[in-house]
């Protein structure tokens, strides 16, 4: 793609990076076939190629971002299926991230939109506030028919029952069982600790059972992805710096073999910290080291090897590979290998490359498109005839779970169960076998 940036524009590091990405695009259109929003809406402006043209025009023209560009970038899920498809290696993720930051900085949204986005950016990364908000959502549920479409979507996603905060999410060290094989830091996260605190508990049980010492580092928290994908770069970088500082301190004091992440959306972001701080001389080195240490929990467990299962159920599991897992981190085989080694019969979901519609805050900000994508995903999942759905991302688990009666659980919960942990909630003994 031909570009027309001035030297002054290219002096900005983000614009220079985006210019390189734009020039790699050859207009082939392969990305249209795998773009969820294009599949639903049929509008090329809501495809990667269409958004690339809009970002190019916005960056070259300068000035405030047009409302039309804001609309079509807001509709992008950042599922990154286009990057898996692209034969030219166009790094769409960094381009759309830059585009969103420019929109956030230069476009004045309608008041209601600004208020909702500010509310989500304030509450979701802070577990205590998020818990209070969910309690409030429960009280507001009877008034749902009177609320706006977006607020109704928020109420629908709020769990009916909240588990109490887990003690494992406080800073501490969990000793390995038997000889220590690894020492890792675990990202506890933010929204996940409220929506399903049992996921971190299952992760710690699984890791320690396999000889891994697990550290929950003081000062680590939200990875920054929720605000990052809303274009709020200052907030995202503040979260990232807190994590980099906390994990660097642990690495220097006790050593770390890995930083383990059990939410694939967070993993994609943490693995990109090196790029996020590439021009910052104070943080670039430490950020790059943190990114190099970041591992999805299934990556680490695949390296270590699963202990022989003590509970081999033979149940059929439909494995939903989150977009951030398969497209963002390019992790495909490890979760499937581990589930098979644990005694489950893994079934592939048709059109598994398409997003379920969760995508961080997307199902709150774009509920109509998200609902259509969830309906498509649920039909595909249920067509497998599986008894259980497994995924590696809390957003996907919540989103898909709203549309099916099948138990939707985290991959680590199944691995924990198979190697001696408790049976995940919702899974019945003797459910349909493969």
BABALUM-526528 format. One record per residue (C-alpha): residue number from 1; residue in one letter; x, y, z. Coordinates in nm, 2 decimals. Layout:
@num NUM, residuo A, xx X, yy Y, zz Z
...
//
This chain:
@num 1, residuo X, xx 0.00, yy 0.00, zz 0.00
@num 2, residuo X, xx 0.13, yy 0.34, zz -0.10
@num 3, residuo X, xx 0.15, yy 0.59, zz 0.19
@num 4, residuo X, xx 0.19, yy 0.97, zz 0.20
@num 5, residuo X, xx 0.32, yy 1.07, zz 0.54
@num 6, residuo X, xx 0.53, yy 1.38, zz 0.60
@num 7, residuo X, xx 0.87, yy 1.36, zz 0.77
@num 8, residuo X, xx 0.73, yy 1.54, zz 1.07
@num 9, residuo X, xx 0.46, yy 1.27, zz 1.10
@num 10, residuo X, xx 0.71, yy 0.99, zz 1.07
@num 11, residuo X, xx 0.91, yy 1.14, zz 1.35
@num 12, residuo X, xx 0.65, yy 1.00, zz 1.58
@num 13, residuo X, xx 0.75, yy 0.64, zz 1.66
@num 14, residuo X, xx 0.39, yy 0.50, zz 1.66
@num 15, residuo X, xx 0.32, yy 0.66, zz 1.32
@num 16, residuo X, xx 0.64, yy 0.53, zz 1.18
@num 17, residuo X, xx 0.55, yy 0.18, zz 1.29
@num 18, residuo X, xx 0.20, yy 0.21, zz 1.15
@num 19, residuo X, xx 0.34, yy 0.33, zz 0.82
@num 20, residuo X, xx 0.55, yy 0.02, zz 0.79
@num 21, residuo X, xx 0.25, yy -0.19, zz 0.86
@num 22, residuo X, xx 0.04, yy -0.01, zz 0.60
@num 23, residuo X, xx 0.30, yy -0.05, zz 0.33
@num 24, residuo X, xx 0.29, yy -0.43, zz 0.39
@num 25, residuo X, xx -0.07, yy -0.46, zz 0.29
@num 26, residuo X, xx -0.13, yy -0.56, zz -0.07
@num 27, residuo X, xx -0.51, yy -0.52, zz -0.08
@num 28, residuo X, xx -0.56, yy -0.90, zz -0.14
@num 29, residuo X, xx -0.88, yy -0.92, zz 0.07
@num 30, residuo X, xx -0.80, yy -1.27, zz 0.22
@num 31, residuo X, xx -0.88, yy -1.12, zz 0.56
@num 32, residuo X, xx -1.24, yy -1.06, zz 0.47
@num 33, residuo X, xx -1.32, yy -1.44, zz 0.48
@num 34, residuo X, xx -1.21, yy -1.47, zz 0.84
@num 35, residuo X, xx -1.33, yy -1.14, zz 0.99
@num 36, residuo X, xx -1.63, yy -1.19, zz 1.22
@num 37, residuo X, xx -1.77, yy -0.85, zz 1.18
@num 38, residuo X, xx -1.76, yy -0.86, zz 0.80
@num 39, residuo X, xx -1.93, yy -1.20, zz 0.82
@num 40, residuo X, xx -2.21, yy -1.06, zz 1.03
@num 41, residuo X, xx -2.25, yy -0.71, zz 0.87
@num 42, residuo X, xx -2.12, yy -0.76, zz 0.52
@num 43, residuo X, xx -1.98, yy -0.41, zz 0.51
@num 44, residuo X, xx -1.62, yy -0.38, zz 0.39
@num 45, residuo X, xx -1.57, yy -0.08, zz 0.62
@num 46, residuo X, xx -1.61, yy -0.34, zz 0.90
@num 47, residuo X, xx -1.34, yy -0.56, zz 0.76
@num 48, residuo X, xx -0.96, yy -0.55, zz 0.83
@num 49, residuo X, xx -0.89, yy -0.42, zz 0.48
@num 50, residuo X, xx -1.16, yy -0.15, zz 0.52
@num 51, residuo X, xx -1.03, yy -0.05, zz 0.86
@num 52, residuo X, xx -0.67, yy -0.03, zz 0.73
@num 53, residuo X, xx -0.78, yy 0.22, zz 0.46
@num 54, residuo X, xx -0.97, yy 0.43, zz 0.73
@num 55, residuo X, xx -0.67, yy 0.43, zz 0.97
@num 56, residuo X, xx -0.44, yy 0.53, zz 0.68
@num 57, residuo X, xx -0.66, yy 0.82, zz 0.58
@num 58, residuo X, xx -0.70, yy 0.93, zz 0.95
@num 59, residuo X, xx -0.32, yy 0.92, zz 1.02
@num 60, residuo X, xx -0.22, yy 1.09, zz 0.69
@num 61, residuo X, xx -0.48, yy 1.37, zz 0.72
@num 62, residuo X, xx -0.42, yy 1.45, zz 1.09
@num 63, residuo X, xx -0.66, yy 1.64, zz 1.30
@num 64, residuo X, xx -0.96, yy 1.50, zz 1.49
@num 65, residuo X, xx -1.07, yy 1.14, zz 1.40
@num 66, residuo X, xx -1.39, yy 1.13, zz 1.20
@num 67, residuo X, xx -1.70, yy 0.98, zz 1.37
@num 68, residuo X, xx -1.72, yy 0.72, zz 1.10
@num 69, residuo X, xx -1.37, yy 0.59, zz 1.17
@num 70, residuo X, xx -1.45, yy 0.57, zz 1.54
@num 71, residuo X, xx -1.76, yy 0.37, zz 1.47
@num 72, residuo X, xx -1.58, yy 0.11, zz 1.25
@num 73, residuo X, xx -1.28, yy 0.08, zz 1.48
@num 74, residuo X, xx -1.51, yy 0.04, zz 1.77
@num 75, residuo X, xx -1.68, yy -0.25, zz 1.59
@num 76, residuo X, xx -1.34, yy -0.44, zz 1.55
@num 77, residuo X, xx -1.31, yy -0.72, zz 1.80
@num 78, residuo X, xx -0.93, yy -0.73, zz 1.78
@num 79, residuo X, xx -0.97, yy -1.11, zz 1.74
@num 80, residuo X, xx -0.67, yy -1.10, zz 1.51
@num 81, residuo X, xx -0.80, yy -1.37, zz 1.28
@num 82, residuo X, xx -0.69, yy -1.15, zz 1.00
@num 83, residuo X, xx -0.33, yy -1.18, zz 1.11
@num 84, residuo X, xx -0.35, yy -1.56, zz 1.10
@num 85, residuo X, xx -0.49, yy -1.53, zz 0.74
@num 86, residuo X, xx -0.28, yy -1.26, zz 0.60
@num 87, residuo X, xx -0.02, yy -1.39, zz 0.35
@num 88, residuo X, xx 0.18, yy -1.06, zz 0.37
@num 89, residuo X, xx 0.23, yy -1.06, zz 0.75
@num 90, residuo X, xx 0.05, yy -0.73, zz 0.81
@num 91, residuo X, xx 0.06, yy -0.67, zz 1.18
@num 92, residuo X, xx -0.29, yy -0.55, zz 1.22
@num 93, residuo X, xx -0.29, yy -0.56, zz 1.60
@num 94, residuo X, xx -0.04, yy -0.28, zz 1.64
@num 95, residuo X, xx -0.21, yy -0.08, zz 1.36
@num 96, residuo X, xx -0.55, yy -0.10, zz 1.51
@num 97, residuo X, xx -0.41, yy -0.03, zz 1.86
@num 98, residuo X, xx -0.25, yy 0.29, zz 1.73
@num 99, residuo X, xx -0.57, yy 0.38, zz 1.55
@num 100, residuo X, xx -0.78, yy 0.34, zz 1.86
@num 101, residuo X, xx -0.53, yy 0.55, zz 2.06
@num 102, residuo X, xx -0.56, yy 0.83, zz 1.80
@num 103, residuo X, xx -0.94, yy 0.81, zz 1.81
@num 104, residuo X, xx -0.95, yy 0.82, zz 2.19
@num 105, residuo X, xx -0.72, yy 1.13, zz 2.19
@num 106, residuo X, xx -0.88, yy 1.33, zz 1.91
@num 107, residuo X, xx -1.25, yy 1.23, zz 1.88
@num 108, residuo X, xx -1.51, yy 1.36, zz 2.12
@num 109, residuo X, xx -1.77, yy 1.09, zz 2.17
@num 110, residuo X, xx -2.13, yy 1.15, zz 2.26
@num 111, residuo X, xx -2.17, yy 1.20, zz 2.64
@num 112, residuo X, xx -2.35, yy 0.87, zz 2.70
@num 113, residuo X, xx -2.07, yy 0.68, zz 2.52
@num 114, residuo X, xx -1.80, yy 0.87, zz 2.70
@num 115, residuo X, xx -1.96, yy 0.80, zz 3.04
@num 116, residuo X, xx -2.01, yy 0.42, zz 2.98
@num 117, residuo X, xx -1.65, yy 0.38, zz 2.85
@num 118, residuo X, xx -1.51, yy 0.57, zz 3.15
@num 119, residuo X, xx -1.72, yy 0.36, zz 3.38
@num 120, residuo X, xx -1.59, yy 0.03, zz 3.24
@num 121, residuo X, xx -1.23, yy 0.16, zz 3.23
@num 122, residuo X, xx -1.26, yy 0.26, zz 3.60
@num 123, residuo X, xx -1.44, yy -0.05, zz 3.74
@num 124, residuo X, xx -1.33, yy -0.36, zz 3.55
@num 125, residuo X, xx -0.95, yy -0.34, zz 3.63
@num 126, residuo X, xx -1.02, yy -0.29, zz 4.00
@num 127, residuo X, xx -1.16, yy -0.61, zz 4.16
@num 128, residuo X, xx -1.31, yy -0.44, zz 4.47
@num 129, residuo X, xx -1.50, yy -0.18, zz 4.26
@num 130, residuo X, xx -1.60, yy -0.45, zz 4.01
@num 131, residuo X, xx -1.74, yy -0.67, zz 4.29
@num 132, residuo X, xx -1.94, yy -0.38, zz 4.43
@num 133, residuo X, xx -2.07, yy -0.31, zz 4.07
@num 134, residuo X, xx -2.18, yy -0.67, zz 4.03
@num 135, residuo X, xx -2.37, yy -0.66, zz 4.36
@num 136, residuo X, xx -2.54, yy -0.34, zz 4.24
@num 137, residuo X, xx -2.62, yy -0.52, zz 3.91
@num 138, residuo X, xx -2.80, yy -0.79, zz 4.10
@num 139, residuo X, xx -3.01, yy -0.53, zz 4.27
@num 140, residuo X, xx -3.09, yy -0.36, zz 3.94
@num 141, residuo X, xx -3.18, yy -0.67, zz 3.75
@num 142, residuo X, xx -3.56, yy -0.63, zz 3.81
@num 143, residuo X, xx -3.54, yy -0.30, zz 3.63
@num 144, residuo X, xx -3.36, yy -0.44, zz 3.32
@num 145, residuo X, xx -3.65, yy -0.39, zz 3.08
@num 146, residuo X, xx -3.63, yy -0.01, zz 3.14
@num 147, residuo X, xx -3.26, yy 0.02, zz 3.07
@num 148, residuo X, xx -3.07, yy 0.08, zz 2.75
@num 149, residuo X, xx -2.95, yy -0.20, zz 2.53
@num 150, residuo X, xx -2.59, yy -0.18, zz 2.66
@num 151, residuo X, xx -2.69, yy -0.17, zz 3.02
@num 152, residuo X, xx -2.92, yy -0.47, zz 2.97
@num 153, residuo X, xx -2.62, yy -0.65, zz 2.82
@num 154, residuo X, xx -2.41, yy -0.57, zz 3.12
@num 155, residuo X, xx -2.68, yy -0.71, zz 3.35
@num 156, residuo X, xx -2.71, yy -1.03, zz 3.15
@num 157, residuo X, xx -2.33, yy -1.09, zz 3.18
@num 158, residuo X, xx -2.33, yy -1.03, zz 3.55
@num 159, residuo X, xx -2.32, yy -1.37, zz 3.74
@num 160, residuo X, xx -2.63, yy -1.45, zz 3.95
@num 161, residuo X, xx -2.42, yy -1.56, zz 4.24
@num 162, residuo X, xx -2.08, yy -1.42, zz 4.33
@num 163, residuo X, xx -1.81, yy -1.64, zz 4.49
@num 164, residuo X, xx -1.63, yy -1.48, zz 4.78
@num 165, residuo X, xx -1.28, yy -1.34, zz 4.72
@num 166, residuo X, xx -1.02, yy -1.61, zz 4.71
@num 167, residuo X, xx -0.72, yy -1.60, zz 4.96
@num 168, residuo X, xx -0.49, yy -1.72, zz 4.68
@num 169, residuo X, xx -0.51, yy -1.38, zz 4.51
@num 170, residuo X, xx -0.32, yy -1.21, zz 4.79
@num 171, residuo X, xx 0.06, yy -1.17, zz 4.75
@num 172, residuo X, xx 0.23, yy -1.50, zz 4.87
@num 173, residuo X, xx 0.43, yy -1.80, zz 4.77
@num 174, residuo X, xx 0.28, yy -2.15, zz 4.71
@num 175, residuo X, xx 0.54, yy -2.42, zz 4.76
@num 176, residuo X, xx 0.59, yy -2.69, zz 4.50
@num 177, residuo X, xx 0.49, yy -3.05, zz 4.59
@num 178, residuo X, xx 0.80, yy -3.27, zz 4.58
@num 179, residuo X, xx 1.12, yy -3.15, zz 4.42
@num 180, residuo X, xx 1.09, yy -2.80, zz 4.28
@num 181, residuo X, xx 1.11, yy -2.80, zz 3.89
@num 182, residuo X, xx 1.02, yy -2.44, zz 3.82
@num 183, residuo X, xx 0.96, yy -2.11, zz 4.00
@num 184, residuo X, xx 0.69, yy -1.89, zz 3.83
@num 185, residuo X, xx 0.49, yy -1.58, zz 3.90
@num 186, residuo X, xx 0.12, yy -1.61, zz 3.84
@num 187, residuo X, xx -0.08, yy -1.31, zz 3.70
@num 188, residuo X, xx -0.40, yy -1.32, zz 3.92
@num 189, residuo X, xx -0.56, yy -1.06, zz 3.70
@num 190, residuo X, xx -0.85, yy -0.83, zz 3.77
@num 191, residuo X, xx -1.20, yy -0.92, zz 3.64
@num 192, residuo X, xx -1.13, yy -1.29, zz 3.66
@num 193, residuo X, xx -1.07, yy -1.28, zz 4.03
@num 194, residuo X, xx -1.43, yy -1.16, zz 4.08
@num 195, residuo X, xx -1.61, yy -1.35, zz 3.80
@num 196, residuo X, xx -1.45, yy -1.69, zz 3.89
@num 197, residuo X, xx -1.18, yy -1.69, zz 4.16
@num 198, residuo X, xx -1.17, yy -2.07, zz 4.14
@num 199, residuo X, xx -0.97, yy -2.05, zz 3.82
@num 200, residuo X, xx -0.66, yy -1.92, zz 3.99
@num 201, residuo X, xx -0.71, yy -2.18, zz 4.27
@num 202, residuo X, xx -0.72, yy -2.46, zz 4.01
@num 203, residuo X, xx -0.41, yy -2.32, zz 3.84
@num 204, residuo X, xx -0.21, yy -2.31, zz 4.16
@num 205, residuo X, xx -0.32, yy -2.66, zz 4.25
@num 206, residuo X, xx -0.22, yy -2.79, zz 3.91
@num 207, residuo X, xx 0.12, yy -2.62, zz 3.90
@num 208, residuo X, xx 0.22, yy -2.70, zz 4.26
@num 209, residuo X, xx 0.12, yy -3.07, zz 4.20
@num 210, residuo X, xx 0.36, yy -3.08, zz 3.91
@num 211, residuo X, xx 0.66, yy -2.94, zz 4.10
@num 212, residuo X, xx 0.61, yy -2.57, zz 4.03
@num 213, residuo X, xx 0.66, yy -2.30, zz 4.30
@num 214, residuo X, xx 0.40, yy -2.03, zz 4.24
@num 215, residuo X, xx 0.45, yy -1.66, zz 4.34
@num 216, residuo X, xx 0.17, yy -1.41, zz 4.35
@num 217, residuo X, xx 0.38, yy -1.10, zz 4.34
@num 218, residuo X, xx 0.30, yy -0.79, zz 4.55
@num 219, residuo X, xx 0.20, yy -0.50, zz 4.32
@num 220, residuo X, xx 0.09, yy -0.70, zz 4.02
@num 221, residuo X, xx -0.26, yy -0.67, zz 3.90
@num 222, residuo X, xx -0.45, yy -0.59, zz 3.58
@num 223, residuo X, xx -0.25, yy -0.65, zz 3.27
@num 224, residuo X, xx -0.38, yy -0.33, zz 3.10
@num 225, residuo X, xx -0.56, yy -0.50, zz 2.81
@num 226, residuo X, xx -0.91, yy -0.38, zz 2.90
@num 227, residuo X, xx -0.81, yy -0.01, zz 2.88
@num 228, residuo X, xx -0.56, yy -0.07, zz 2.60
@num 229, residuo X, xx -0.83, yy -0.19, zz 2.37
@num 230, residuo X, xx -1.03, yy 0.12, zz 2.44
@num 231, residuo X, xx -0.74, yy 0.34, zz 2.33
@num 232, residuo X, xx -0.67, yy 0.46, zz 2.69
@num 233, residuo X, xx -0.29, yy 0.42, zz 2.66
@num 234, residuo X, xx -0.20, yy 0.61, zz 2.97
@num 235, residuo X, xx -0.41, yy 0.38, zz 3.19
@num 236, residuo X, xx -0.29, yy 0.07, zz 3.01
@num 237, residuo X, xx 0.08, yy 0.16, zz 3.05
@num 238, residuo X, xx 0.03, yy 0.24, zz 3.42
@num 239, residuo X, xx -0.10, yy -0.11, zz 3.47
@num 240, residuo X, xx 0.18, yy -0.26, zz 3.26
@num 241, residuo X, xx 0.45, yy -0.07, zz 3.46
@num 242, residuo X, xx 0.31, yy -0.19, zz 3.79
@num 243, residuo X, xx 0.33, yy -0.55, zz 3.67
@num 244, residuo X, xx 0.68, yy -0.50, zz 3.52
@num 245, residuo X, xx 0.80, yy -0.36, zz 3.84
@num 246, residuo X, xx 0.65, yy -0.64, zz 4.05
@num 247, residuo X, xx 0.78, yy -0.92, zz 3.84
@num 248, residuo X, xx 1.12, yy -0.77, zz 3.79
@num 249, residuo X, xx 1.16, yy -0.75, zz 4.16
@num 250, residuo X, xx 1.06, yy -1.11, zz 4.20
@num 251, residuo X, xx 1.30, yy -1.22, zz 3.92
@num 252, residuo X, xx 1.59, yy -1.03, zz 4.08
@num 253, residuo X, xx 1.52, yy -1.16, zz 4.43
@num 254, residuo X, xx 1.42, yy -1.52, zz 4.39
@num 255, residuo X, xx 1.45, yy -1.59, zz 4.02
@num 256, residuo X, xx 1.16, yy -1.67, zz 3.78
@num 257, residuo X, xx 1.15, yy -1.93, zz 3.51
@num 258, residuo X, xx 0.82, yy -1.80, zz 3.37
@num 259, residuo X, xx 0.54, yy -1.56, zz 3.42
@num 260, residuo X, xx 0.23, yy -1.78, zz 3.40
@num 261, residuo X, xx -0.10, yy -1.64, zz 3.27
@num 262, residuo X, xx -0.43, yy -1.83, zz 3.26
@num 263, residuo X, xx -0.63, yy -1.57, zz 3.07
@num 264, residuo X, xx -0.52, yy -1.57, zz 2.70
@num 265, residuo X, xx -0.64, yy -1.21, zz 2.64
@num 266, residuo X, xx -0.40, yy -1.10, zz 2.92
@num 267, residuo X, xx -0.13, yy -1.32, zz 2.78
@num 268, residuo X, xx -0.14, yy -1.15, zz 2.44
@num 269, residuo X, xx -0.10, yy -0.82, zz 2.61
@num 270, residuo X, xx 0.18, yy -0.91, zz 2.85
@num 271, residuo X, xx 0.37, yy -1.07, zz 2.56
@num 272, residuo X, xx 0.35, yy -0.73, zz 2.39
@num 273, residuo X, xx 0.49, yy -0.53, zz 2.67
@num 274, residuo X, xx 0.82, yy -0.52, zz 2.50
@num 275, residuo X, xx 0.66, yy -0.35, zz 2.20
@num 276, residuo X, xx 0.45, yy -0.12, zz 2.42
@num 277, residuo X, xx 0.77, yy 0.02, zz 2.59
@num 278, residuo X, xx 1.01, yy -0.01, zz 2.30
@num 279, residuo X, xx 1.08, yy 0.36, zz 2.28
@num 280, residuo X, xx 1.10, yy 0.42, zz 2.66
@num 281, residuo X, xx 1.46, yy 0.39, zz 2.77
@num 282, residuo X, xx 1.36, yy 0.36, zz 3.14
@num 283, residuo X, xx 1.13, yy 0.06, zz 3.08
@num 284, residuo X, xx 1.22, yy -0.10, zz 2.75
@num 285, residuo X, xx 1.47, yy -0.35, zz 2.89
@num 286, residuo X, xx 1.26, yy -0.47, zz 3.17
@num 287, residuo X, xx 0.95, yy -0.48, zz 2.96
@num 288, residuo X, xx 1.12, yy -0.70, zz 2.70
@num 289, residuo X, xx 1.24, yy -0.94, zz 2.97
@num 290, residuo X, xx 0.89, yy -0.97, zz 3.11
@num 291, residuo X, xx 0.75, yy -1.04, zz 2.77
@num 292, residuo X, xx 1.01, yy -1.31, zz 2.71
@num 293, residuo X, xx 0.91, yy -1.48, zz 3.04
@num 294, residuo X, xx 0.53, yy -1.47, zz 2.97
@num 295, residuo X, xx 0.38, yy -1.81, zz 2.91
@num 296, residuo X, xx 0.02, yy -1.93, zz 2.89
@num 297, residuo X, xx -0.04, yy -2.20, zz 3.16
@num 298, residuo X, xx -0.09, yy -2.46, zz 2.89
@num 299, residuo X, xx 0.25, yy -2.38, zz 2.73
@num 300, residuo X, xx 0.42, yy -2.44, zz 3.06
@num 301, residuo X, xx 0.23, yy -2.75, zz 3.14
@num 302, residuo X, xx 0.30, yy -2.89, zz 2.79
@num 303, residuo X, xx 0.67, yy -2.84, zz 2.86
@num 304, residuo X, xx 0.66, yy -3.00, zz 3.20
@num 305, residuo X, xx 0.43, yy -3.29, zz 3.10
@num 306, residuo X, xx 0.11, yy -3.40, zz 3.27
@num 307, residuo X, xx 0.12, yy -3.65, zz 3.55
@num 308, residuo X, xx -0.08, yy -3.96, zz 3.48
@num 309, residuo X, xx -0.45, yy -3.88, zz 3.53
@num 310, residuo X, xx -0.62, yy -4.01, zz 3.84
@num 311, residuo X, xx -0.96, yy -3.93, zz 3.69
@num 312, residuo X, xx -0.98, yy -4.05, zz 3.33
@num 313, residuo X, xx -1.34, yy -3.99, zz 3.24
@num 314, residuo X, xx -1.33, yy -4.02, zz 2.87
@num 315, residuo X, xx -1.58, yy -3.74, zz 2.83
@num 316, residuo X, xx -1.60, yy -3.56, zz 2.51
@num 317, residuo X, xx -1.47, yy -3.20, zz 2.53
@num 318, residuo X, xx -1.53, yy -2.93, zz 2.27
@num 319, residuo X, xx -1.22, yy -2.72, zz 2.29
@num 320, residuo X, xx -1.29, yy -2.35, zz 2.21
@num 321, residuo X, xx -0.96, yy -2.18, zz 2.12
@num 322, residuo X, xx -0.99, yy -1.82, zz 2.22
@num 323, residuo X, xx -0.89, yy -1.57, zz 1.96
@num 324, residuo X, xx -0.62, yy -1.43, zz 2.18
@num 325, residuo X, xx -0.49, yy -1.79, zz 2.21
@num 326, residuo X, xx -0.49, yy -1.90, zz 1.85
@num 327, residuo X, xx -0.44, yy -1.57, zz 1.67
@num 328, residuo X, xx -0.28, yy -1.35, zz 1.93
@num 329, residuo X, xx -0.03, yy -1.60, zz 2.08
@num 330, residuo X, xx -0.04, yy -1.86, zz 1.81
@num 331, residuo X, xx -0.09, yy -2.14, zz 2.06
@num 332, residuo X, xx -0.28, yy -2.43, zz 1.91
@num 333, residuo X, xx -0.14, yy -2.78, zz 2.01
@num 334, residuo X, xx -0.06, yy -2.75, zz 2.38
@num 335, residuo X, xx -0.41, yy -2.73, zz 2.52
@num 336, residuo X, xx -0.54, yy -3.00, zz 2.29
@num 337, residuo X, xx -0.24, yy -3.23, zz 2.38
@num 338, residuo X, xx -0.29, yy -3.18, zz 2.75
@num 339, residuo X, xx -0.67, yy -3.25, zz 2.74
@num 340, residuo X, xx -0.60, yy -3.57, zz 2.55
@num 341, residuo X, xx -0.33, yy -3.67, zz 2.79
@num 342, residuo X, xx -0.58, yy -3.61, zz 3.07
@num 343, residuo X, xx -0.81, yy -3.87, zz 2.93
@num 344, residuo X, xx -1.06, yy -3.64, zz 2.75
@num 345, residuo X, xx -1.18, yy -3.69, zz 2.39
@num 346, residuo X, xx -1.11, yy -3.36, zz 2.23
@num 347, residuo X, xx -1.36, yy -3.25, zz 1.96
@num 348, residuo X, xx -1.29, yy -2.96, zz 1.72
@num 349, residuo X, xx -1.55, yy -2.68, zz 1.69
@num 350, residuo X, xx -1.65, yy -2.60, zz 1.33
@num 351, residuo X, xx -1.54, yy -2.25, zz 1.22
@num 352, residuo X, xx -1.33, yy -2.24, zz 1.53
@num 353, residuo X, xx -1.13, yy -1.95, zz 1.39
@num 354, residuo X, xx -1.43, yy -1.72, zz 1.44
@num 355, residuo X, xx -1.47, yy -1.51, zz 1.76
@num 356, residuo X, xx -1.74, yy -1.59, zz 2.02
@num 357, residuo X, xx -1.81, yy -1.21, zz 2.06
@num 358, residuo X, xx -1.66, yy -1.16, zz 2.41
@num 359, residuo X, xx -1.34, yy -0.97, zz 2.32
@num 360, residuo X, xx -1.28, yy -0.79, zz 2.65
@num 361, residuo X, xx -1.54, yy -0.52, zz 2.68
@num 362, residuo X, xx -1.68, yy -0.58, zz 2.33
@num 363, residuo X, xx -1.99, yy -0.77, zz 2.44
@num 364, residuo X, xx -2.07, yy -0.47, zz 2.67
@num 365, residuo X, xx -2.01, yy -0.20, zz 2.41
@num 366, residuo X, xx -2.13, yy -0.38, zz 2.10
@num 367, residuo X, xx -2.40, yy -0.62, zz 2.24
@num 368, residuo X, xx -2.60, yy -0.68, zz 1.91
@num 369, residuo X, xx -2.30, yy -0.80, zz 1.71
@num 370, residuo X, xx -2.17, yy -0.99, zz 2.02
@num 371, residuo X, xx -2.50, yy -1.17, zz 2.06
@num 372, residuo X, xx -2.50, yy -1.28, zz 1.70
@num 373, residuo X, xx -2.15, yy -1.41, zz 1.72
@num 374, residuo X, xx -2.23, yy -1.60, zz 2.04
@num 375, residuo X, xx -2.53, yy -1.76, zz 1.88
@num 376, residuo X, xx -2.31, yy -1.88, zz 1.59
@num 377, residuo X, xx -2.05, yy -2.01, zz 1.83
@num 378, residuo X, xx -2.30, yy -2.19, zz 2.05
@num 379, residuo X, xx -2.45, yy -2.37, zz 1.75
@num 380, residuo X, xx -2.10, yy -2.47, zz 1.64
@num 381, residuo X, xx -2.01, yy -2.60, zz 1.99
@num 382, residuo X, xx -2.33, yy -2.79, zz 2.04
@num 383, residuo X, xx -2.30, yy -2.95, zz 1.69
@num 384, residuo X, xx -1.99, yy -3.15, zz 1.82
@num 385, residuo X, xx -2.21, yy -3.35, zz 2.06
@num 386, residuo X, xx -1.95, yy -3.29, zz 2.34
@num 387, residuo X, xx -2.05, yy -3.31, zz 2.71
@num 388, residuo X, xx -1.82, yy -3.02, zz 2.82
@num 389, residuo X, xx -1.68, yy -2.70, zz 2.66
@num 390, residuo X, xx -1.32, yy -2.60, zz 2.75
@num 391, residuo X, xx -1.16, yy -2.26, zz 2.69
@num 392, residuo X, xx -0.86, yy -2.07, zz 2.82
@num 393, residuo X, xx -1.01, yy -1.73, zz 2.86
@num 394, residuo X, xx -1.26, yy -1.60, zz 3.12
@num 395, residuo X, xx -1.43, yy -1.37, zz 2.87
@num 396, residuo X, xx -1.51, yy -1.66, zz 2.64
@num 397, residuo X, xx -1.62, yy -1.88, zz 2.92
@num 398, residuo X, xx -1.87, yy -1.62, zz 3.04
@num 399, residuo X, xx -1.99, yy -1.53, zz 2.69
@num 400, residuo X, xx -2.05, yy -1.89, zz 2.56
@num 401, residuo X, xx -2.19, yy -2.00, zz 2.90
@num 402, residuo X, xx -2.48, yy -1.75, zz 2.85
@num 403, residuo X, xx -2.59, yy -1.93, zz 2.54
@num 404, residuo X, xx -2.57, yy -2.30, zz 2.63
@num 405, residuo X, xx -2.67, yy -2.54, zz 2.90
@num 406, residuo X, xx -2.34, yy -2.73, zz 2.86
@num 407, residuo X, xx -2.08, yy -2.67, zz 3.13
@num 408, residuo X, xx -1.82, yy -2.42, zz 3.00
@num 409, residuo X, xx -1.50, yy -2.45, zz 3.21
@num 410, residuo X, xx -1.14, yy -2.35, zz 3.19
@num 411, residuo X, xx -0.89, yy -2.59, zz 3.05
@num 412, residuo X, xx -0.69, yy -2.59, zz 3.38
@num 413, residuo X, xx -1.00, yy -2.69, zz 3.57
@num 414, residuo X, xx -1.02, yy -3.01, zz 3.37
@num 415, residuo X, xx -0.65, yy -3.08, zz 3.40
@num 416, residuo X, xx -0.66, yy -3.01, zz 3.77
@num 417, residuo X, xx -0.96, yy -3.25, zz 3.80
@num 418, residuo X, xx -0.79, yy -3.52, zz 3.60
@num 419, residuo X, xx -0.48, yy -3.51, zz 3.81
@num 420, residuo X, xx -0.64, yy -3.51, zz 4.15
@num 421, residuo X, xx -0.83, yy -3.19, zz 4.20
@num 422, residuo X, xx -1.20, yy -3.13, zz 4.26
@num 423, residuo X, xx -1.46, yy -3.18, zz 3.98
@num 424, residuo X, xx -1.54, yy -2.85, zz 3.82
@num 425, residuo X, xx -1.88, yy -2.70, zz 3.90
@num 426, residuo X, xx -2.15, yy -2.80, zz 3.66
@num 427, residuo X, xx -1.99, yy -3.12, zz 3.54
@num 428, residuo X, xx -2.19, yy -3.43, zz 3.63
@num 429, residuo X, xx -2.03, yy -3.77, zz 3.69
@num 430, residuo X, xx -2.09, yy -4.01, zz 3.41
@num 431, residuo X, xx -2.18, yy -3.75, zz 3.15
@num 432, residuo X, xx -2.17, yy -3.85, zz 2.79
@num 433, residuo X, xx -1.84, yy -4.02, zz 2.70
@num 434, residuo X, xx -1.67, yy -4.00, zz 2.37
//
